[in-house]
Amino acid sequence: MFNVTRLTLAAMIVGASALTVTAQGFTPENPECIAPANPGGGWDFTCRQVGKTMQDQGLIEKTMQVVNLAGGGGGVAFAQVVNKRNDDNDLIIAASAATSTRLAQGAYPGNNMNEVRWLASIGADYGVIAVAADSEIADLPGLLDVMKNDPTSISVAGGSAVGGWDHLKVLIAASAYGIEDVRSVKYIAFDGGGEAVTQLLAGSVQAFTGDVSEAKGFVESGDIRVIAVLAPERLDGEFADFPTAREQGVDAIGANWRGFYAPGGMSDEAYAGWVEKIAALYASDEWKEVMAANGMAPLDLQGAAFEEFVAASVAKIETISREIGIIQ
């Protein structure tokens, strides 16, 4: 059995000091955000919500164009940015713990984190495990019992590739429950959380692993039921009804940071400008309301501090992935 403590620690968010930057006069002419997945998932949410809020606050003058570029757990978008748009000053790309996970596992062939510039974080989502609203599975122990006793009967869908962050969250819970061979857990990868939930509703899989922001709309529509949020304690507000894994006797915590990277050849002025804009967005009352409405936790990192955070995350996940045999 792999080391649960190290998995849990890698899932937790650590603080770091923010970097103050100035960028007099930089304004993107045609602001664009790539969401490296199909519509409906966390990366799509990140681009669209940040773009809208930036425009509402006057941080950008034009509407942010959002381009969905799915494939390879973010690898298709990463490769296109590195190989074809390396000097684009108007472009930012949504990223998350799923991105650092894939980089740690060498899943973006020929690419590494140092080929892009890491801008800033905008908060974090706690992980959730959910089932269809009409599922006979009542709670997390009920799901894990079936996994433990008849693993072939349960398939779990997520929006990241096999070995990716959504997959790792299920393994955190399974290991904490005493499932010794977590490789027996059946995980099916889709291009984004929205597609994964669609498969859950179609009955192709029995459970969904994702983040609070991904699940929110489907909970509100009555399509799915969250049986566990992977947070230390219950979330506030409208998410207070979501039971934690911990209160059900499963000591599993998983938080997914959200933020942005930029092309590696972006000018220093543009880089500083985007960092400054994201920092101003994060500090605003409007963004605090967005975070509260979507169950996001604080994570305030910019520039060099964010880059250090991502590098540490990649290093930790690489170690974990070797422990569970995802990479050699």
C-alpha positions as CSV (number, residue, x, y, z in Angstrom):
1,M,0.0,0.0,0.0
2,F,1.3,3.4,-0.9
3,N,2.0,6.2,1.5
4,V,-1.3,7.9,2.4
5,T,0.4,10.7,4.4
6,R,2.5,11.8,1.4
7,L,-0.5,11.7,-0.9
8,T,-2.5,13.8,1.6
9,L,0.3,16.3,2.0
10,A,0.7,16.7,-1.7
11,A,-3.0,17.4,-2.0
12,M,-3.0,20.1,0.6
13,I,-2.4,23.7,-0.3
14,V,0.6,25.5,1.2
15,G,1.0,29.2,1.5
16,A,3.6,31.4,0.0
17,S,4.3,35.1,-0.1
18,A,3.0,37.0,-3.1
19,L,5.2,38.8,-5.6
20,T,4.5,42.4,-6.2
21,V,4.9,43.5,-9.8
22,T,4.2,46.6,-11.9
23,A,3.4,46.8,-15.5
24,Q,2.6,50.4,-16.6
25,G,0.4,50.6,-19.6
26,F,0.2,46.9,-20.7
27,T,-3.2,46.0,-22.2
28,P,-3.8,42.9,-24.3
29,E,-5.1,43.8,-27.7
30,N,-7.1,40.6,-28.2
31,P,-7.2,38.8,-24.8
32,E,-7.6,35.0,-25.2
33,C,-7.8,32.2,-22.7
34,I,-7.3,28.5,-23.7
35,A,-9.4,26.0,-21.6
36,P,-7.6,22.7,-22.3
37,A,-10.8,20.7,-22.1
38,N,-14.3,20.6,-23.5
39,P,-16.9,23.0,-22.1
40,G,-18.4,22.4,-18.7
41,G,-15.3,21.5,-16.7
42,G,-13.0,23.3,-14.3
43,W,-10.6,24.8,-16.8
44,D,-13.6,26.1,-18.8
45,F,-15.0,27.6,-15.7
46,T,-11.6,29.2,-14.9
47,C,-11.3,30.9,-18.3
48,R,-14.9,32.1,-18.6
49,Q,-15.3,33.4,-15.0
50,V,-12.0,35.1,-14.9
51,G,-12.5,36.7,-18.3
52,K,-16.0,38.0,-17.4
53,T,-14.9,39.4,-14.1
54,M,-11.8,41.0,-15.5
55,Q,-13.9,42.8,-18.1
56,D,-16.5,43.8,-15.5
57,Q,-13.8,45.4,-13.5
58,G,-12.1,47.2,-16.4
59,L,-8.9,45.1,-16.1
60,I,-9.2,44.3,-19.8
61,E,-10.9,46.4,-22.4
62,K,-12.2,43.7,-24.7
63,T,-14.1,40.5,-24.1
64,M,-11.8,37.5,-23.3
65,Q,-12.1,35.0,-26.1
66,V,-12.3,31.5,-24.6
67,V,-11.0,28.6,-26.8
68,N,-11.7,25.0,-25.7
69,L,-8.8,22.8,-26.8
70,A,-9.3,19.4,-25.4
71,G,-6.9,16.4,-25.6
72,G,-4.2,14.6,-23.6
73,G,-5.3,15.9,-20.2
74,G,-4.2,19.4,-21.3
75,G,-1.2,18.1,-23.3
76,V,-2.6,19.2,-26.7
77,A,-3.0,22.8,-25.5
78,F,0.4,22.8,-23.8
79,A,2.1,21.6,-27.0
80,Q,0.4,24.2,-29.1
81,V,1.4,27.0,-26.8
82,V,5.0,25.9,-26.7
83,N,5.4,25.1,-30.4
84,K,3.1,27.6,-32.2
85,R,2.2,30.5,-29.9
86,N,5.4,30.9,-27.8
87,D,5.5,34.7,-28.1
88,D,1.8,35.5,-27.8
89,N,1.4,38.4,-25.3
90,D,-2.4,38.2,-25.4
91,L,-2.7,34.6,-24.4
92,I,-3.2,32.9,-21.0
93,I,-4.0,29.3,-20.4
94,A,-6.1,27.8,-17.5
95,A,-4.1,25.3,-15.3
96,S,-4.7,23.4,-12.1
97,A,-3.4,20.5,-10.0
98,A,-4.2,18.3,-13.0
99,T,-1.7,20.2,-15.0
100,S,1.1,19.8,-12.5
101,T,0.2,16.1,-12.2
102,R,0.5,15.4,-15.9
103,L,3.8,17.3,-16.0
104,A,5.1,15.3,-13.1
105,Q,4.3,12.1,-14.8
106,G,5.8,13.0,-18.2
107,A,2.4,12.9,-19.8
108,Y,3.1,15.9,-22.1
109,P,5.7,14.1,-24.3
110,G,8.8,16.3,-24.8
111,N,7.5,19.2,-22.7
112,N,8.2,20.4,-19.2
113,M,7.0,23.1,-16.8
114,N,10.0,25.4,-17.6
115,E,8.8,25.9,-21.2
116,V,6.0,28.2,-20.1
117,R,5.7,31.1,-17.6
118,W,3.5,30.6,-14.5
119,L,1.3,33.6,-13.8
120,A,-0.8,33.3,-10.7
121,S,-3.4,31.4,-8.8
122,I,-7.0,32.3,-8.4
123,G,-8.0,30.0,-5.6
124,A,-8.6,26.3,-5.1
125,D,-11.3,23.8,-5.4
126,Y,-11.8,20.9,-3.0
127,G,-12.4,17.6,-4.6
128,V,-15.7,15.8,-4.6
129,I,-17.0,12.3,-5.2
130,A,-20.5,12.1,-6.5
131,V,-23.1,9.7,-7.8
132,A,-26.2,10.1,-9.9
133,A,-29.1,11.6,-8.0
134,D,-31.1,8.3,-8.2
135,S,-28.1,6.0,-7.3
136,E,-28.6,3.4,-4.7
137,I,-25.2,4.3,-3.2
138,A,-26.0,6.4,-0.1
139,D,-22.6,7.6,1.1
140,L,-18.9,7.3,0.6
141,P,-18.3,4.2,2.8
142,G,-21.1,2.6,0.7
143,L,-19.2,3.3,-2.5
144,L,-15.9,2.2,-1.1
145,D,-17.4,-1.0,0.3
146,V,-18.5,-2.0,-3.2
147,M,-15.0,-1.0,-4.6
148,K,-13.3,-3.1,-1.9
149,N,-15.5,-6.2,-2.3
150,D,-16.4,-6.2,-6.0
151,P,-14.0,-3.7,-7.7
152,T,-15.1,-4.6,-11.2
153,S,-18.6,-3.5,-10.5
154,I,-17.7,0.2,-10.0
155,S,-16.3,2.6,-12.6
156,V,-15.4,6.1,-11.6
157,A,-15.3,8.9,-14.2
158,G,-13.1,12.0,-14.1
159,G,-12.0,14.8,-16.3
160,S,-8.3,14.1,-16.1
161,A,-6.3,11.3,-17.7
162,V,-5.4,8.0,-15.9
163,G,-2.9,8.9,-13.2
164,G,-4.2,12.5,-13.3
165,W,-5.4,14.6,-10.4
166,D,-9.1,13.4,-10.5
167,H,-7.8,9.8,-10.5
168,L,-5.4,10.5,-7.6
169,K,-8.3,11.9,-5.5
170,V,-10.1,8.6,-5.7
171,L,-7.0,6.7,-4.8
172,I,-6.5,9.0,-1.7
173,A,-10.0,8.0,-0.5
174,A,-9.6,4.3,-1.4
175,S,-6.3,4.0,0.4
176,A,-7.7,5.9,3.4
177,Y,-10.5,3.4,3.6
178,G,-8.1,0.4,3.6
179,I,-8.2,-0.7,0.0
180,E,-4.6,-2.0,-0.2
181,D,-4.4,-2.5,-4.0
182,V,-5.6,0.8,-5.3
183,R,-4.8,-0.3,-8.8
184,S,-8.0,-2.4,-8.6
185,V,-10.0,0.9,-8.6
186,K,-11.6,1.3,-12.1
187,Y,-11.1,4.9,-13.3
188,I,-12.2,6.1,-16.7
189,A,-10.8,9.3,-18.1
190,F,-12.7,11.9,-20.1
191,D,-11.8,15.3,-21.6
192,G,-13.2,17.5,-18.8
193,G,-15.5,17.2,-15.9
194,G,-18.6,18.0,-17.9
195,E,-18.1,15.0,-20.2
196,A,-17.4,12.8,-17.2
197,V,-20.7,13.8,-15.6
198,T,-22.6,13.2,-18.8
199,Q,-21.3,9.6,-18.8
200,L,-22.4,9.3,-15.1
201,L,-25.9,10.4,-16.1
202,A,-26.0,8.0,-19.0
203,G,-25.3,5.1,-16.6
204,S,-21.9,4.3,-18.2
205,V,-20.2,4.8,-14.9
206,Q,-21.3,4.6,-11.3
207,A,-19.5,7.6,-9.7
208,F,-17.8,10.9,-10.6
209,T,-14.6,12.4,-9.2
210,G,-14.0,16.2,-9.7
211,D,-14.1,19.5,-8.0
212,V,-16.8,21.5,-6.2
213,S,-17.0,24.1,-9.1
214,E,-17.4,21.3,-11.6
215,A,-20.2,19.6,-9.6
216,K,-22.1,22.8,-8.6
217,G,-24.3,23.2,-11.7
218,F,-25.2,19.5,-11.8
219,V,-26.1,19.5,-8.2
220,E,-28.3,22.5,-8.7
221,S,-30.1,20.8,-11.6
222,G,-30.8,17.8,-9.5
223,D,-28.7,15.4,-11.7
224,I,-26.0,14.4,-9.2
225,R,-25.6,14.0,-5.5
226,V,-22.3,14.7,-3.8
227,I,-21.5,11.9,-1.3
228,A,-18.2,13.4,-0.1
229,V,-16.2,16.6,-0.3
230,L,-12.4,16.1,0.3
231,A,-12.1,19.1,2.7
232,P,-10.9,19.2,6.3
233,E,-14.3,20.4,7.4
234,R,-17.7,21.3,5.8
235,L,-17.7,24.2,3.4
236,D,-19.7,27.3,4.0
237,G,-22.9,28.6,2.5
238,E,-24.8,26.6,-0.1
239,F,-22.1,23.9,0.1
240,A,-22.6,23.2,3.8
241,D,-24.9,20.2,3.0
242,F,-22.0,18.3,1.3
243,P,-20.6,15.8,3.9
244,T,-16.9,15.6,4.2
245,A,-15.1,12.3,3.7
246,R,-13.5,12.8,7.1
247,E,-16.8,12.9,8.9
248,Q,-17.7,9.6,7.3
249,G,-14.6,8.0,8.7
250,V,-12.5,8.4,5.6
251,D,-9.5,10.6,6.3
252,A,-9.1,11.9,2.7
253,I,-8.3,15.5,1.8
254,G,-7.7,16.8,-1.8
255,A,-7.5,20.4,-3.0
256,N,-7.1,21.4,-6.6
257,W,-5.4,24.7,-7.2
258,R,-6.5,26.8,-10.1
259,G,-4.5,29.4,-12.0
260,F,-2.9,30.3,-15.3
261,Y,0.3,29.9,-17.3
262,A,1.5,31.9,-20.3
263,P,3.7,31.3,-23.3
264,G,7.4,31.0,-22.5
265,G,8.3,33.7,-24.9
266,M,5.9,36.3,-23.5
267,S,7.5,39.6,-22.9
268,D,8.5,40.7,-19.4
269,E,6.1,43.6,-19.7
270,A,3.2,41.5,-20.7
271,Y,4.0,38.9,-18.1
272,A,4.1,41.5,-15.4
273,G,0.9,43.0,-16.7
274,W,-1.0,39.7,-16.6
275,V,0.3,39.0,-13.1
276,E,-0.8,42.4,-12.0
277,K,-4.3,42.0,-13.5
278,I,-4.9,38.6,-11.9
279,A,-3.7,39.9,-8.6
280,A,-6.1,42.8,-8.8
281,L,-8.9,40.4,-9.7
282,Y,-8.1,38.1,-6.8
283,A,-8.1,41.0,-4.3
284,S,-11.5,42.3,-5.5
285,D,-14.8,41.9,-3.6
286,E,-16.4,40.6,-6.8
287,W,-13.9,37.7,-7.0
288,K,-14.4,36.9,-3.3
289,E,-18.1,36.5,-4.1
290,V,-17.3,34.2,-7.1
291,M,-15.1,32.1,-4.8
292,A,-17.8,31.8,-2.2
293,A,-20.5,31.0,-4.7
294,N,-18.4,28.2,-6.2
295,G,-16.9,26.7,-3.0
296,M,-13.4,27.8,-3.8
297,A,-10.8,28.1,-1.0
298,P,-8.2,30.9,-0.7
299,L,-4.9,30.5,-2.6
300,D,-3.1,33.8,-3.4
301,L,0.1,33.4,-5.3
302,Q,1.6,35.5,-8.1
303,G,4.7,35.4,-10.2
304,A,7.8,33.8,-8.8
305,A,5.9,32.6,-5.7
306,F,3.4,30.8,-7.9
307,E,6.1,29.3,-10.0
308,E,7.8,27.9,-6.9
309,F,4.5,26.4,-5.7
310,V,4.0,24.7,-9.1
311,A,7.5,23.3,-9.1
312,A,7.1,21.9,-5.6
313,S,3.8,20.3,-6.6
314,V,5.4,18.7,-9.6
315,A,8.2,17.3,-7.5
316,K,5.8,15.9,-4.9
317,I,3.5,14.3,-7.4
318,E,6.4,12.7,-9.3
319,T,7.5,11.0,-6.1
320,I,3.9,9.8,-5.3
321,S,3.4,8.6,-8.9
322,R,6.5,6.4,-8.6
323,E,5.2,5.0,-5.3
324,I,2.0,3.8,-6.8
325,G,3.6,2.6,-10.0
326,I,2.1,5.1,-12.5
327,I,5.6,6.0,-13.6
328,Q,8.8,4.0,-13.2
